[in-house]
C-alpha cells in the first residue's frame, strides 16, 4: 500500500491519540469522515496499523522501577531464554539485537527486591547488565513521513 500525504496525516493523528473519532480526524486533516474510515480500514488490512494500545503509567500501578536489561546468552541458551522472556510479567518490551549482547528488555518492577529476583531468574540463561531508567526523554514518538 502506498502512503500518500493524507494517509500520513491519519497515522500521525492516530499515533498521538488512537481514540480520536473519525469525525475528529476528518476535521483535522480536511477530508470526510467516511473517507477517513475507509483509509483506516485499508491501513489496518495492509498491516501498516497493527493495533491500538493504552499507555499505562507504571508508577500508578504500583511499580517503582523501570529498567533496561541486556542479556548475553550462554551458548545454547538463547532459544530457551526467548521462550522464558515471553512468560515474564515484568517484561514490557523485548528485542533481539546485534552486538555483544543478544537481547535488550524493558522491564517494570515493584522495587529493588523484585529486580534482584528477576535478575536471579535471568542469570541462568546468560550474563545480564541492568540500567535503571531515571526518566523518559522521548516516549511513543510518532513515526512521520520523511
ABEGO torsion letter per residue (X at the ends): XBBBAAAAAAAAAAAABAABBAAAAAAAAGBBAAAAAAAAAAAAAAGABAEBBBBBBAAAAGBABBBBBBBBBBBGAAAAAAAAAAABAABABBBBBBEABABBBBBBBABAAAAAAAAAAAAAAEBBBBBBBABBABBGBBBBBX
